[in-house]
Amino acid sequence: MTASFKFPAKIDHANVESVLADGLGMMKTLAQGSLMVIDCKDLQSFDSSALSMILSIKRQAQMQSVNIQLDAIPEKLASLATVYGLSDVVLA
């Protein structure tokens, strides 16, 4: 089974918890071995809390045996992940 989760245009400290809750809620509906595609194409404004959220989603996915795929990763997010030394984890 494949599910798609779409990031909003903005993720920062003000909304990161609700976006994370939505993503984890969707993940809980998935069977082991499923794929959850995270669509980042609308994401235009974010801070480091977006990286923290992605790490949390990936950690939970690993515990639930759900595969995560990030699509349309903004260049700025990839750069931020590299600066924080998280590109291998966040972008993998």
N, C-alpha and C positions, 0 to 999 in steps of 0.2 A: 504494500500500500504506500502511496505517496501523498503527502499533504503539503500544502503551500501556506507559508506564513509571510505576510507582507509587513515590512517595517514602515512606520510612518515617515513623513518628511523630516521630522525633527525628533531627536532623542537626546535628552539631557537629564540633569539631576531632577528636574521637575516632573518628568513623565516616565523615567526609566523603570520604576517599579511596576507601573501598570502595563507597560509594554512587555516586560519580563513575565508578569503574571499571565498575560494573554498567550504568550508563546509557550510557557510551561503548561498552561491549561490545554492547549491544542496537543502538545506532545503526549499528555496523559491519555489521550484518546487513541493513540497509535499502538499497534502491536509491535512486539519485538521484531527487529529486522526491517522495520518500515523506514522510509526516507522522508525527512522533513526538509523541504526546500525553503530557505529564507530568502525572500526577494528583497533586495536592497535598492532597487532602481529608483524609488521615490525618496530615499534618504539623502537629504541635502545639508542638514544642519545637525551637528552632534558634537559631543565632547567625549572625554575618556570614559564616561559612564556607559557609553555604547559598547566599548571594548569589554568592560566588566560584565555587562549583560550577555554578550556573546559567549564569554567564558563560562558563565553560569548555565546558559542553555546547553553548551557543549558538554559540560560536566554532568548535567542531568541526563542528557541524551546517552552518554556512555553508561550511566547506571541503569537506564531503561533499555539498553541495546537498540537504540534508534540512531540511524545515520543522519547526519546534518550536512547539508550542502548550501553554501552561500552563493547566491547569484547576483550579478551586476554590482559587485563591490565597488563603491566609490574609491577613486584613487587616493583621496584624502584619508579615508578610513584605513586603506592599506598602508599608507605612509605613517599614520599614527600608530598602527600596530607594530610597524618596524621600529619606530622610535622607542617604543616601550619594550621591545624585544619579544613581542608576542606574535609575530607574523607566522611562525611555524605552527602555533596553536590556533590562532584566530582564523587565519586564511586557509588552513588545510582542509 
